[in-house]
Amino acid sequence: MPVITVRIGKGRPAETKRAAARAITDAAVATLGVKREWVTVLFEEYDRENWATGGELHVDKFGHGFGTGGSEDG
């Protein structure tokens, strides 16, 4: 009964998370040999003001819309 936690920046649309949950579940079924209904995927979303990498807040490093499918994604 795998429980897979995905930690991401807040702001991705539900459809993106649905697609990720399906892909992650498919991978778990294929690699772990478990039934689909046994796989749980948890999304933990973080405000960019509460996430830092390399000593720099993500909101400062990437901007507010980064990673959400907005125009700032590059």
PDB file with one MODEL, atoms N, CA, C and O in Angstrom:
MODEL        1
ATOM      1  N   MET A   1       0.833  -1.187   0.000  1.00  0.00           N
ATOM      2  CA  MET A   1       0.000   0.000   0.000  1.00  0.00           C
ATOM      3  C   MET A   1       0.876   1.248   0.000  1.00  0.00           C
ATOM      4  O   MET A   1       1.023   1.884   1.044  1.00  0.00           O
ATOM      5  N   PRO A   2       1.461   1.619  -1.138  1.00  0.00           N
ATOM      6  CA  PRO A   2       2.341   2.784  -1.169  1.00  0.00           C
ATOM      7  C   PRO A   2       1.593   4.099  -1.006  1.00  0.00           C
ATOM      8  O   PRO A   2       0.510   4.301  -1.556  1.00  0.00           O
ATOM      9  N   VAL A   3       2.206   4.982  -0.232  1.00  0.00           N
ATOM     10  CA  VAL A   3       1.731   6.350  -0.098  1.00  0.00           C
ATOM     11  C   VAL A   3       2.859   7.228  -0.617  1.00  0.00           C
ATOM     12  O   VAL A   3       3.957   7.232  -0.062  1.00  0.00           O
ATOM     13  N   ILE A   4       2.588   7.966  -1.675  1.00  0.00           N
ATOM     14  CA  ILE A   4       3.605   8.773  -2.349  1.00  0.00           C
ATOM     15  C   ILE A   4       3.263  10.241  -2.136  1.00  0.00           C
ATOM     16  O   ILE A   4       2.166  10.686  -2.475  1.00  0.00           O
ATOM     17  N   THR A   5       4.208  10.991  -1.571  1.00  0.00           N
ATOM     18  CA  THR A   5       4.002  12.404  -1.309  1.00  0.00           C
ATOM     19  C   THR A   5       4.759  13.228  -2.333  1.00  0.00           C
ATOM     20  O   THR A   5       5.949  13.017  -2.566  1.00  0.00           O
ATOM     21  N   VAL A   6       4.052  14.169  -2.941  1.00  0.00           N
ATOM     22  CA  VAL A   6       4.628  15.076  -3.918  1.00  0.00           C
ATOM     23  C   VAL A   6       4.583  16.472  -3.312  1.00  0.00           C
ATOM     24  O   VAL A   6       3.507  16.989  -3.009  1.00  0.00           O
ATOM     25  N   ARG A   7       5.743  17.077  -3.137  1.00  0.00           N
ATOM     26  CA  ARG A   7       5.812  18.428  -2.586  1.00  0.00           C
ATOM     27  C   ARG A   7       6.067  19.399  -3.731  1.00  0.00           C
ATOM     28  O   ARG A   7       7.065  19.302  -4.444  1.00  0.00           O
ATOM     29  N   ILE A   8       5.130  20.346  -3.889  1.00  0.00           N
ATOM     30  CA  ILE A   8       5.207  21.288  -5.003  1.00  0.00           C
ATOM     31  C   ILE A   8       4.854  22.695  -4.535  1.00  0.00           C
ATOM     32  O   ILE A   8       4.249  22.887  -3.481  1.00  0.00           O
ATOM     33  N   GLY A   9       5.246  23.663  -5.340  1.00  0.00           N
ATOM     34  CA  GLY A   9       4.831  25.034  -5.085  1.00  0.00           C
ATOM     35  C   GLY A   9       3.338  25.174  -5.337  1.00  0.00           C
ATOM     36  O   GLY A   9       2.787  24.568  -6.256  1.00  0.00           O
ATOM     37  N   LYS A  10       2.711  25.963  -4.524  1.00  0.00           N
ATOM     38  CA  LYS A  10       1.262  26.178  -4.618  1.00  0.00           C
ATOM     39  C   LYS A  10       0.898  26.863  -5.925  1.00  0.00           C
ATOM     40  O   LYS A  10       1.634  27.726  -6.405  1.00  0.00           O
ATOM     41  N   GLY A  11      -0.233  26.481  -6.500  1.00  0.00           N
ATOM     42  CA  GLY A  11      -0.765  27.210  -7.638  1.00  0.00           C
ATOM     43  C   GLY A  11      -1.023  26.406  -8.895  1.00  0.00           C
ATOM     44  O   GLY A  11      -1.586  26.937  -9.852  1.00  0.00           O
ATOM     45  N   ARG A  12      -0.628  25.137  -8.921  1.00  0.00           N
ATOM     46  CA  ARG A  12      -0.893  24.346 -10.135  1.00  0.00           C
ATOM     47  C   ARG A  12      -2.378  24.005 -10.211  1.00  0.00           C
ATOM     48  O   ARG A  12      -3.015  23.763  -9.186  1.00  0.00           O
ATOM     49  N   PRO A  13      -2.924  23.986 -11.415  1.00  0.00           N
ATOM     50  CA  PRO A  13      -4.353  23.677 -11.568  1.00  0.00           C
ATOM     51  C   PRO A  13      -4.652  22.212 -11.242  1.00  0.00           C
ATOM     52  O   PRO A  13      -3.778  21.349 -11.311  1.00  0.00           O
ATOM     53  N   ALA A  14      -5.903  21.963 -10.888  1.00  0.00           N
ATOM     54  CA  ALA A  14      -6.335  20.609 -10.524  1.00  0.00           C
ATOM     55  C   ALA A  14      -6.072  19.612 -11.651  1.00  0.00           C
ATOM     56  O   ALA A  14      -5.698  18.471 -11.379  1.00  0.00           O
ATOM     57  N   GLU A  15      -6.258  20.014 -12.904  1.00  0.00           N
ATOM     58  CA  GLU A  15      -6.036  19.085 -14.017  1.00  0.00           C
ATOM     59  C   GLU A  15      -4.581  18.637 -14.088  1.00  0.00           C
ATOM     60  O   GLU A  15      -4.305  17.485 -14.423  1.00  0.00           O
ATOM     61  N   THR A  16      -3.665  19.520 -13.782  1.00  0.00           N
ATOM     62  CA  THR A  16      -2.245  19.155 -13.757  1.00  0.00           C
ATOM     63  C   THR A  16      -1.989  18.118 -12.666  1.00  0.00           C
ATOM     64  O   THR A  16      -1.257  17.151 -12.878  1.00  0.00           O
ATOM     65  N   LYS A  17      -2.591  18.326 -11.508  1.00  0.00           N
ATOM     66  CA  LYS A  17      -2.422  17.366 -10.399  1.00  0.00           C
ATOM     67  C   LYS A  17      -3.108  16.040 -10.714  1.00  0.00           C
ATOM     68  O   LYS A  17      -2.609  14.982 -10.334  1.00  0.00           O
ATOM     69  N   ARG A  18      -4.242  16.085 -11.403  1.00  0.00           N
ATOM     70  CA  ARG A  18      -4.906  14.836 -11.823  1.00  0.00           C
ATOM     71  C   ARG A  18      -3.992  14.024 -12.731  1.00  0.00           C
ATOM     72  O   ARG A  18      -3.832  12.816 -12.556  1.00  0.00           O
ATOM     73  N   ALA A  19      -3.393  14.715 -13.710  1.00  0.00           N
ATOM     74  CA  ALA A  19      -2.491  14.036 -14.650  1.00  0.00           C
ATOM     75  C   ALA A  19      -1.276  13.473 -13.921  1.00  0.00           C
ATOM     76  O   ALA A  19      -0.849  12.353 -14.200  1.00  0.00           O
ATOM     77  N   ALA A  20      -0.722  14.236 -12.998  1.00  0.00           N
ATOM     78  CA  ALA A  20       0.427  13.761 -12.226  1.00  0.00           C
ATOM     79  C   ALA A  20       0.038  12.548 -11.377  1.00  0.00           C
ATOM     80  O   ALA A  20       0.792  11.579 -11.299  1.00  0.00           O
ATOM     81  N   ALA A  21      -1.128  12.600 -10.747  1.00  0.00           N
ATOM     82  CA  ALA A  21      -1.582  11.474  -9.917  1.00  0.00           C
ATOM     83  C   ALA A  21      -1.740  10.206 -10.751  1.00  0.00           C
ATOM     84  O   ALA A  21      -1.378   9.117 -10.304  1.00  0.00           O
ATOM     85  N   ARG A  22      -2.281  10.347 -11.962  1.00  0.00           N
ATOM     86  CA  ARG A  22      -2.426   9.182 -12.844  1.00  0.00           C
ATOM     87  C   ARG A  22      -1.062   8.622 -13.234  1.00  0.00           C
ATOM     88  O   ARG A  22      -0.848   7.411 -13.181  1.00  0.00           O
ATOM     89  N   ALA A  23      -0.140   9.502 -13.625  1.00  0.00           N
ATOM     90  CA  ALA A  23       1.188   9.058 -14.060  1.00  0.00           C
ATOM     91  C   ALA A  23       1.962   8.415 -12.905  1.00  0.00           C
ATOM     92  O   ALA A  23       2.616   7.389 -13.089  1.00  0.00           O
ATOM     93  N   ILE A  24       1.889   9.007 -11.739  1.00  0.00           N
ATOM     94  CA  ILE A  24       2.582   8.463 -10.570  1.00  0.00           C
ATOM     95  C   ILE A  24       1.986   7.118 -10.181  1.00  0.00           C
ATOM     96  O   ILE A  24       2.712   6.182  -9.846  1.00  0.00           O
ATOM     97  N   THR A  25       0.670   7.026 -10.225  1.00  0.00           N
ATOM     98  CA  THR A  25       0.000   5.759  -9.918  1.00  0.00           C
ATOM     99  C   THR A  25       0.391   4.689 -10.924  1.00  0.00           C
ATOM    100  O   THR A  25       0.696   3.560 -10.540  1.00  0.00           O
ATOM    101  N   ASP A  26       0.386   5.030 -12.208  1.00  0.00           N
ATOM    102  CA  ASP A  26       0.797   4.076 -13.247  1.00  0.00           C
ATOM    103  C   ASP A  26       2.216   3.561 -12.986  1.00  0.00           C
ATOM    104  O   ASP A  26       2.483   2.365 -13.098  1.00  0.00           O
ATOM    105  N   ALA A  27       3.124   4.483 -12.636  1.00  0.00           N
ATOM    106  CA  ALA A  27       4.510   4.095 -12.378  1.00  0.00           C
ATOM    107  C   ALA A  27       4.615   3.187 -11.159  1.00  0.00           C
ATOM    108  O   ALA A  27       5.380   2.222 -11.169  1.00  0.00           O
ATOM    109  N   ALA A  28       3.861   3.482 -10.121  1.00  0.00           N
ATOM    110  CA  ALA A  28       3.896   2.650  -8.922  1.00  0.00           C
ATOM    111  C   ALA A  28       3.362   1.251  -9.210  1.00  0.00           C
ATOM    112  O   ALA A  28       3.924   0.259  -8.746  1.00  0.00           O
ATOM    113  N   VAL A  29       2.289   1.174  -9.967  1.00  0.00           N
ATOM    114  CA  VAL A  29       1.717  -0.132 -10.330  1.00  0.00           C
ATOM    115  C   VAL A  29       2.727  -0.933 -11.143  1.00  0.00           C
ATOM    116  O   VAL A  29       2.928  -2.119 -10.884  1.00  0.00           O
ATOM    117  N   ALA A  30       3.360  -0.301 -12.116  1.00  0.00           N
ATOM    118  CA  ALA A  30       4.299  -0.994 -12.999  1.00  0.00           C
ATOM    119  C   ALA A  30       5.568  -1.422 -12.275  1.00  0.00           C
ATOM    120  O   ALA A  30       6.075  -2.517 -12.516  1.00  0.00           O
ATOM    121  N   THR A  31       6.082  -0.583 -11.402  1.00  0.00           N
ATOM    122  CA  THR A  31       7.372  -0.886 -10.784  1.00  0.00           C
ATOM    123  C   THR A  31       7.263  -1.644  -9.471  1.00  0.00           C
ATOM    124  O   THR A  31       8.150  -2.426  -9.126  1.00  0.00           O
ATOM    125  N   LEU A  32       6.184  -1.417  -8.740  1.00  0.00           N
ATOM    126  CA  LEU A  32       6.038  -2.060  -7.432  1.00  0.00           C
ATOM    127  C   LEU A  32       5.141  -3.298  -7.469  1.00  0.00           C
ATOM    128  O   LEU A  32       5.108  -4.081  -6.520  1.00  0.00           O
ATOM    129  N   GLY A  33       4.419  -3.464  -8.570  1.00  0.00           N
ATOM    130  CA  GLY A  33       3.541  -4.623  -8.699  1.00  0.00           C
ATOM    131  C   GLY A  33       2.360  -4.607  -7.753  1.00  0.00           C
ATOM    132  O   GLY A  33       1.937  -5.653  -7.262  1.00  0.00           O
ATOM    133  N   VAL A  34       1.820  -3.412  -7.492  1.00  0.00           N
ATOM    134  CA  VAL A  34       0.672  -3.286  -6.602  1.00  0.00           C
ATOM    135  C   VAL A  34      -0.581  -2.958  -7.416  1.00  0.00           C
ATOM    136  O   VAL A  34      -0.490  -2.569  -8.581  1.00  0.00           O
ATOM    137  N   LYS A  35      -1.735  -3.118  -6.800  1.00  0.00           N
ATOM    138  CA  LYS A  35      -2.998  -2.757  -7.447  1.00  0.00           C
ATOM    139  C   LYS A  35      -3.173  -1.243  -7.426  1.00  0.00           C
ATOM    140  O   LYS A  35      -2.741  -0.571  -6.490  1.00  0.00           O
ATOM    141  N   ARG A  36      -3.814  -0.714  -8.471  1.00  0.00           N
ATOM    142  CA  ARG A  36      -4.056   0.738  -8.560  1.00  0.00           C
ATOM    143  C   ARG A  36      -4.740   1.276  -7.317  1.00  0.00           C
ATOM    144  O   ARG A  36      -4.387   2.342  -6.813  1.00  0.00           O
ATOM    145  N   GLU A  37      -5.714   0.535  -6.829  1.00  0.00           N
ATOM    146  CA  GLU A  37      -6.488   1.029  -5.686  1.00  0.00           C
ATOM    147  C   GLU A  37      -5.677   1.070  -4.388  1.00  0.00           C
ATOM    148  O   GLU A  37      -6.142   1.617  -3.388  1.00  0.00           O
ATOM    149  N   TRP A  38      -4.495   0.508  -4.395  1.00  0.00           N
ATOM    150  CA  TRP A  38      -3.634   0.544  -3.212  1.00  0.00           C
ATOM    151  C   TRP A  38      -2.734   1.774  -3.183  1.00  0.00           C
ATOM    152  O   TRP A  38      -2.138   2.084  -2.151  1.00  0.00           O
ATOM    153  N   VAL A  39      -2.635   2.468  -4.296  1.00  0.00           N
ATOM    154  CA  VAL A  39      -1.702   3.590  -4.397  1.00  0.00           C
ATOM    155  C   VAL A  39      -2.386   4.888  -3.959  1.00  0.00           C
ATOM    156  O   VAL A  39      -3.460   5.235  -4.450  1.00  0.00           O
ATOM    157  N   THR A  40      -1.748   5.591  -3.032  1.00  0.00           N
ATOM    158  CA  THR A  40      -2.220   6.894  -2.579  1.00  0.00           C
ATOM    159  C   THR A  40      -1.176   7.935  -2.950  1.00  0.00           C
ATOM    160  O   THR A  40       0.013   7.752  -2.691  1.00  0.00           O
ATOM    161  N   VAL A  41      -1.626   9.027  -3.556  1.00  0.00           N
ATOM    162  CA  VAL A  41      -0.742  10.136  -3.902  1.00  0.00           C
ATOM    163  C   VAL A  41      -1.213  11.364  -3.127  1.00  0.00           C
ATOM    164  O   VAL A  41      -2.375  11.761  -3.222  1.00  0.00           O
ATOM    165  N   LEU A  42      -0.310  11.954  -2.368  1.00  0.00           N
ATOM    166  CA  LEU A  42      -0.617  13.154  -1.592  1.00  0.00           C
ATOM    167  C   LEU A  42       0.146  14.335  -2.179  1.00  0.00           C
ATOM    168  O   LEU A  42       1.348  14.239  -2.428  1.00  0.00           O
ATOM    169  N   PHE A  43      -0.539  15.433  -2.397  1.00  0.00           N
ATOM    170  CA  PHE A  43       0.112  16.653  -2.854  1.00  0.00           C
ATOM    171  C   PHE A  43       0.209  17.604  -1.666  1.00  0.00           C
ATOM    172  O   PHE A  43      -0.804  17.987  -1.081  1.00  0.00           O
ATOM    173  N   GLU A  44       1.420  17.976  -1.321  1.00  0.00           N
ATOM    174  CA  GLU A  44       1.656  18.996  -0.306  1.00  0.00           C
ATOM    175  C   GLU A  44       2.088  20.251  -1.049  1.00  0.00           C
ATOM    176  O   GLU A  44       3.116  20.260  -1.726  1.00  0.00           O
ATOM    177  N   GLU A  45       1.307  21.294  -0.921  1.00  0.00           N
ATOM    178  CA  GLU A  45       1.588  22.520  -1.647  1.00  0.00           C
ATOM    179  C   GLU A  45       2.141  23.577  -0.696  1.00  0.00           C
ATOM    180  O   GLU A  45       1.657  23.747   0.423  1.00  0.00           O
ATOM    181  N   TYR A  46       3.164  24.278  -1.169  1.00  0.00           N
ATOM    182  CA  TYR A  46       3.830  25.283  -0.357  1.00  0.00           C
ATOM    183  C   TYR A  46       3.775  26.640  -1.047  1.00  0.00           C
ATOM    184  O   TYR A  46       3.986  26.748  -2.255  1.00  0.00           O
ATOM    185  N   ASP A  47       3.490  27.663  -0.267  1.00  0.00           N
ATOM    186  CA  ASP A  47       3.601  29.022  -0.772  1.00  0.00           C
ATOM    187  C   ASP A  47       5.066  29.287  -1.072  1.00  0.00           C
ATOM    188  O   ASP A  47       5.943  28.818  -0.346  1.00  0.00           O
ATOM    189  N   ARG A  48       5.335  30.023  -2.120  1.00  0.00           N
ATOM    190  CA  ARG A  48       6.722  30.299  -2.508  1.00  0.00           C
ATOM    191  C   ARG A  48       7.441  31.164  -1.467  1.00  0.00           C
ATOM    192  O   ARG A  48       8.670  31.219  -1.444  1.00  0.00           O
ATOM    193  N   GLU A  49       6.678  31.832  -0.615  1.00  0.00           N
ATOM    194  CA  GLU A  49       7.270  32.604   0.475  1.00  0.00           C
ATOM    195  C   GLU A  49       7.789  31.690   1.583  1.00  0.00           C
ATOM    196  O   GLU A  49       8.558  32.126   2.439  1.00  0.00           O
ATOM    197  N   ASN A  50       7.371  30.423   1.568  1.00  0.00           N
ATOM    198  CA  ASN A  50       7.739  29.464   2.610  1.00  0.00           C
ATOM    199  C   ASN A  50       8.673  28.384   2.096  1.00  0.00           C
ATOM    200  O   ASN A  50       8.816  27.343   2.738  1.00  0.00           O
ATOM    201  N   TRP A  51       9.315  28.603   0.949  1.00  0.00           N
ATOM    202  CA  TRP A  51      10.182  27.599   0.346  1.00  0.00           C
ATOM    203  C   TRP A  51      11.428  28.306  -0.159  1.00  0.00           C
ATOM    204  O   TRP A  51      11.346  29.266  -0.926  1.00  0.00           O
ATOM    205  N   ALA A  52      12.582  27.821   0.279  1.00  0.00           N
ATOM    206  CA  ALA A  52      13.844  28.424  -0.155  1.00  0.00           C
ATOM    207  C   ALA A  52      14.780  27.341  -0.661  1.00  0.00           C
ATOM    208  O   ALA A  52      14.777  26.217  -0.159  1.00  0.00           O
ATOM    209  N   THR A  53      15.575  27.686  -1.653  1.00  0.00           N
ATOM    210  CA  THR A  53      16.615  26.809  -2.174  1.00  0.00           C
ATOM    211  C   THR A  53      17.883  27.648  -2.302  1.00  0.00           C
ATOM    212  O   THR A  53      17.850  28.761  -2.826  1.00  0.00           O
ATOM    213  N   GLY A  54      18.984  27.112  -1.824  1.00  0.00           N
ATOM    214  CA  GLY A  54      20.238  27.845  -1.911  1.00  0.00           C
ATOM    215  C   GLY A  54      20.228  29.141  -1.123  1.00  0.00           C
ATOM    216  O   GLY A  54      20.939  30.086  -1.464  1.00  0.00           O
ATOM    217  N   GLY A  55      19.421  29.189  -0.064  1.00  0.00           N
ATOM    218  CA  GLY A  55      19.359  30.371   0.784  1.00  0.00           C
ATOM    219  C   GLY A  55      18.485  31.483   0.254  1.00  0.00           C
ATOM    220  O   GLY A  55      18.464  32.576   0.820  1.00  0.00           O
ATOM    221  N   GLU A  56      17.763  31.225  -0.821  1.00  0.00           N
ATOM    222  CA  GLU A  56      16.936  32.264  -1.433  1.00  0.00           C
ATOM    223  C   GLU A  56      15.489  31.781  -1.536  1.00  0.00           C
ATOM    224  O   GLU A  56      15.221  30.683  -2.024  1.00  0.00           O
ATOM    225  N   LEU A  57      14.561  32.620  -1.068  1.00  0.00           N
ATOM    226  CA  LEU A  57      13.147  32.274  -1.175  1.00  0.00           C
ATOM    227  C   LEU A  57      12.760  32.113  -2.636  1.00  0.00           C
ATOM    228  O   LEU A  57      13.230  32.858  -3.496  1.00  0.00           O
ATOM    229  N   HIS A  58      11.907  31.147  -2.909  1.00  0.00           N
ATOM    230  CA  HIS A  58      11.465  30.915  -4.288  1.00  0.00           C
ATOM    231  C   HIS A  58      10.698  32.102  -4.846  1.00  0.00           C
ATOM    232  O   HIS A  58      10.776  32.375  -6.043  1.00  0.00           O
ATOM    233  N   VAL A  59       9.963  32.806  -4.009  1.00  0.00           N
ATOM    234  CA  VAL A  59       9.224  33.970  -4.491  1.00  0.00           C
ATOM    235  C   VAL A  59      10.189  35.035  -5.007  1.00  0.00           C
ATOM    236  O   VAL A  59       9.872  35.750  -5.958  1.00  0.00           O
ATOM    237  N   ASP A  60      11.374  35.144  -4.382  1.00  0.00           N
ATOM    238  CA  ASP A  60      12.378  36.108  -4.837  1.00  0.00           C
ATOM    239  C   ASP A  60      13.151  35.582  -6.037  1.00  0.00           C
ATOM    240  O   ASP A  60      13.489  36.333  -6.952  1.00  0.00           O
ATOM    241  N   LYS A  61      13.423  34.302  -6.020  1.00  0.00           N
ATOM    242  CA  LYS A  61      14.248  33.685  -7.054  1.00  0.00           C
ATOM    243  C   LYS A  61      13.491  33.506  -8.373  1.00  0.00           C
ATOM    244  O   LYS A  61      14.041  33.737  -9.450  1.00  0.00           O
ATOM    245  N   PHE A  62      12.231  33.094  -8.277  1.00  0.00           N
ATOM    246  CA  PHE A  62      11.471  32.722  -9.469  1.00  0.00           C
ATOM    247  C   PHE A  62      10.261  33.604  -9.740  1.00  0.00           C
ATOM    248  O   PHE A  62       9.788  33.648 -10.875  1.00  0.00           O
ATOM    249  N   GLY A  63       9.752  34.296  -8.754  1.00  0.00           N
ATOM    250  CA  GLY A  63       8.546  35.104  -8.912  1.00  0.00           C
ATOM    251  C   GLY A  63       7.311  34.349  -8.459  1.00  0.00           C
ATOM    252  O   GLY A  63       7.360  33.146  -8.205  1.00  0.00           O
ATOM    253  N   HIS A  64       6.226  35.055  -8.363  1.00  0.00           N
ATOM    254  CA  HIS A  64       4.981  34.487  -7.829  1.00  0.00           C
ATOM    255  C   HIS A  64       4.343  33.442  -8.723  1.00  0.00           C
ATOM    256  O   HIS A  64       3.779  32.477  -8.208  1.00  0.00           O
ATOM    257  N   GLY A  65       4.406  33.588 -10.037  1.00  0.00           N
ATOM    258  CA  GLY A  65       3.691  32.684 -10.941  1.00  0.00           C
ATOM    259  C   GLY A  65       4.482  31.493 -11.434  1.00  0.00           C
ATOM    260  O   GLY A  65       3.940  30.654 -12.154  1.00  0.00           O
ATOM    261  N   PHE A  66       5.762  31.393 -11.063  1.00  0.00           N
ATOM    262  CA  PHE A  66       6.617  30.335 -11.600  1.00  0.00           C
ATOM    263  C   PHE A  66       6.082  28.949 -11.239  1.00  0.00           C
ATOM    264  O   PHE A  66       5.699  28.701 -10.096  1.00  0.00           O
ATOM    265  N   GLY A  67       6.060  28.040 -12.235  1.00  0.00           N
ATOM    266  CA  GLY A  67       5.641  26.669 -12.000  1.00  0.00           C
ATOM    267  C   GLY A  67       4.148  26.427 -12.028  1.00  0.00           C
ATOM    268  O   GLY A  67       3.698  25.301 -11.815  1.00  0.00           O
ATOM    269  N   THR A  68       3.383  27.454 -12.285  1.00  0.00           N
ATOM    270  CA  THR A  68       1.932  27.315 -12.249  1.00  0.00           C
ATOM    271  C   THR A  68       1.315  27.309 -13.637  1.00  0.00           C
ATOM    272  O   THR A  68       0.093  27.301 -13.784  1.00  0.00           O
ATOM    273  N   GLY A  69       2.167  27.314 -14.655  1.00  0.00           N
ATOM    274  CA  GLY A  69       1.657  27.357 -16.019  1.00  0.00           C
ATOM    275  C   GLY A  69       1.456  28.763 -16.542  1.00  0.00           C
ATOM    276  O   GLY A  69       0.943  28.959 -17.644  1.00  0.00           O
ATOM    277  N   GLY A  70       1.868  29.755 -15.737  1.00  0.00           N
ATOM    278  CA  GLY A  70       1.731  31.142 -16.152  1.00  0.00           C
ATOM    279  C   GLY A  70       2.851  31.553 -17.101  1.00  0.00           C
ATOM    280  O   GLY A  70       3.693  30.741 -17.483  1.00  0.00           O
ATOM    281  N   SER A  71       2.841  32.808 -17.466  1.00  0.00           N
ATOM    282  CA  SER A  71       3.794  33.308 -18.452  1.00  0.00           C
ATOM    283  C   SER A  71       5.216  33.399 -17.902  1.00  0.00           C
ATOM    284  O   SER A  71       6.159  33.525 -18.684  1.00  0.00           O
ATOM    285  N   GLU A  72       5.400  33.338 -16.584  1.00  0.00           N
ATOM    286  CA  GLU A  72       6.722  33.451 -15.983  1.00  0.00           C
ATOM    287  C   GLU A  72       7.495  32.143 -16.013  1.00  0.00           C
ATOM    288  O   GLU A  72       8.651  32.120 -15.592  1.00  0.00           O
ATOM    289  N   ASP A  73       6.908  31.053 -16.492  1.00  0.00           N
ATOM    290  CA  ASP A  73       7.538  29.731 -16.453  1.00  0.00           C
ATOM    291  C   ASP A  73       8.700  29.593 -17.413  1.00  0.00           C
ATOM    292  O   ASP A  73       9.539  28.708 -17.240  1.00  0.00           O
ATOM    293  N   GLY A  74       8.768  30.432 -18.402  1.00  0.00           N
ATOM    294  CA  GLY A  74       9.880  30.363 -19.340  1.00  0.00           C
ATOM    295  C   GLY A  74       9.771  29.247 -20.261  1.00  0.00           C
ATOM    296  O   GLY A  74      10.640  29.061 -21.112  1.00  0.00           O
TER     297      GLY A  74
ENDMDL
END
